[in-house]
Amino acid sequence: MRCQPHRDNQVYIWTKNKQFCLLCAEPSESALPLCGPCESELPWLGAHCAVCAVPLPDSGLVCGACLKRPPAFARVEAPWRYAFPIDCLITRFKHQARWPLGRLLADLLSHHLQHAFAEGLPRPDLLLPVPLAGKRLRQRGFNQAEMLADWLGASLALPTHKHWLQRPQDTAHQQDLDAAARLRNLRQAFALDARAVIAGKHLAVIDDVLTTGATAEAVARLLRKAGAARVDIYCLARTPKPGET
């Protein structure tokens, strides 16, 4: 399994019937650019906390952290653990603007959510991407959560409001901080647009990776304080607890 194909002169066409796998460059059996063997080898999440989705030994459990202090969000939905090659794909999408990889991950997340809806997960009223602060958005050139929300909204037939959630402050990079520092870093980091209609809504917040849950908690608290009936978190991958694999 490779994170990028090495086929010479390969042209990526999303709507082309005959796709080539973006991981191994072999022909794909489906309309997506991912072959069956590579899809089966992805680090699927498996057993996890029924609230925050942190990996656990058994299914149907709630982790100690969520039991001790229930989060403001109701549920996290993520297809994968943050491990190879998903970590590589997300990094290339997020930091190298490999948008076809992001589109592939969004489509797979959409399939995961459609199955979850069929199994009883309540459908949200709308999707809200986690915003980037202005400086970081200018540096990167795009907001990966906003792109994921656009793709998910189209495939799930759900409205997306890109500007209801705002991030007026340029805070330190979250990946450089421990859990406690992440929480302090995000105090007052998020705000709501004056035109946002939150009260009574079931909202799904879109992000790429959930690590400590600090961002998800800060956003969910803000939305619940504004009157949201329920807040769920949809993301591509969930990291394990520190020190666990």
Residue pairs with C-beta under 8 A, 6 or more apart in sequence:
1 23
1 24
1 38
1 41
1 85
2 23
2 24
2 25
3 23
3 85
3 88
3 89
3 92
4 22
4 92
5 20
5 21
5 22
5 23
5 24
5 25
6 25
7 20
7 25
10 20
10 25
12 22
12 33
12 100
14 33
14 100
14 103
17 31
18 27
18 28
19 27
19 28
19 30
19 31
19 32
19 33
19 34
20 26
20 27
20 28
20 33
21 27
21 28
21 33
21 34
21 35
21 38
22 33
22 34
22 100
22 101
22 104
23 34
23 35
23 38
23 85
24 35
24 37
24 38
26 35
27 35
28 34
28 35
29 35
29 36
30 36
32 104
32 107
32 108
33 100
33 104
34 104
34 108
39 108
42 79
42 80
42 85
42 86
43 80
43 81
43 82
43 83
43 84
43 86
44 79
44 80
44 81
45 53
45 55
45 78
45 79
45 80
45 81
45 238
46 55
46 59
46 81
47 55
47 56
47 57
47 58
47 59
47 61
48 54
48 55
48 56
48 59
48 238
49 56
49 61
49 62
49 63
49 66
50 60
50 61
50 62
50 75
51 62
51 63
51 66
51 70
51 71
51 73
51 74
51 75
51 76
52 63
52 65
52 66
52 71
52 76
52 210
52 213
52 238
53 75
53 76
53 77
53 78
53 210
53 238
54 63
54 65
54 238
54 240
54 241
55 81
55 238
55 240
55 241
55 244
56 63
71 213
71 216
71 217
71 220
72 217
72 220
72 221
72 223
72 224
72 231
73 205
73 216
73 217
73 220
73 231
73 232
73 233
74 230
74 231
74 232
75 121
75 232
75 233
76 210
76 213
76 216
76 232
76 233
76 234
76 235
76 238
77 112
77 113
77 116
77 121
77 232
77 233
77 234
77 235
78 210
78 234
78 235
78 236
78 237
78 238
79 108
79 109
79 112
79 236
79 237
80 86
80 236
80 237
80 238
81 237
81 238
81 239
81 240
82 90
82 209
82 211
82 237
82 238
82 239
82 240
83 237
86 105
86 236
86 237
87 237
89 101
89 104
89 105
90 101
90 105
90 208
90 209
90 236
90 237
92 98
92 101
93 99
93 101
93 102
93 105
93 144
93 208
94 102
94 140
94 144
94 208
95 140
97 141
97 142
99 147
102 144
102 147
102 148
102 151
103 151
105 148
105 236
106 147
106 148
106 151
106 152
106 155
107 151
107 155
109 148
109 152
109 234
109 236
110 151
110 152
110 155
110 156
113 121
113 152
113 156
113 234
114 156
117 123
121 232
122 202
122 230
123 156
123 158
123 202
124 158
124 202
124 203
124 204
124 230
124 232
125 158
125 159
125 201
125 202
125 203
126 158
126 159
126 160
126 161
126 201
126 203
126 204
127 149
127 152
127 153
127 158
127 159
127 160
127 161
127 203
127 204
127 205
127 206
127 234
128 149
128 160
128 161
128 164
128 165
128 203
128 204
128 205
128 206
128 219
128 223
129 143
129 145
129 146
129 148
129 149
129 160
129 162
129 165
129 205
129 206
129 207
130 145
130 165
130 167
130 205
130 206
130 207
130 215
130 219
131 143
131 145
131 146
131 165
131 166
131 167
131 190
132 140
132 143
132 145
132 167
133 167
133 168
133 169
133 170
133 171
133 189
134 170
135 170
136 170
137 143
144 208
145 206
145 207
145 208
146 162
148 206
148 207
148 208
148 236
149 160
149 162
149 206
150 160
150 162
152 158
152 160
152 206
152 234
153 159
153 160
158 204
161 196
163 193
164 192
164 193
164 195
164 196
164 198
165 190
165 191
165 192
165 193
165 196
165 205
165 219
165 222
166 190
166 191
166 192
166 193
167 189
167 190
167 191
168 191
169 188
169 189
171 185
171 186
171 189
172 185
174 182
174 185
174 186
174 211
174 214
174 215
175 211
177 185
179 212
179 214
179 242
182 211
182 212
182 214
182 215
183 212
183 214
183 217
183 218
185 214
186 214
186 215
186 218
187 218
189 218
190 218
190 219
190 222
191 222
192 198
192 222
192 223
192 226
196 226
198 223
198 226
198 227
198 228
199 226
199 227
199 228
200 227
200 228
200 229
201 228
201 229
202 228
202 229
202 230
202 231
202 232
203 223
203 228
203 230
203 231
203 232
204 231
204 232
204 233
204 234
205 216
205 219
205 220
205 223
205 231
205 232
205 233
205 234
206 234
206 235
207 215
207 216
207 233
207 234
207 235
208 235
208 236
208 237
209 235
209 236
209 237
209 238
209 239
210 216
210 233
210 235
210 237
210 238
210 239
211 239
216 233
219 231
220 231
220 233
223 231
224 231
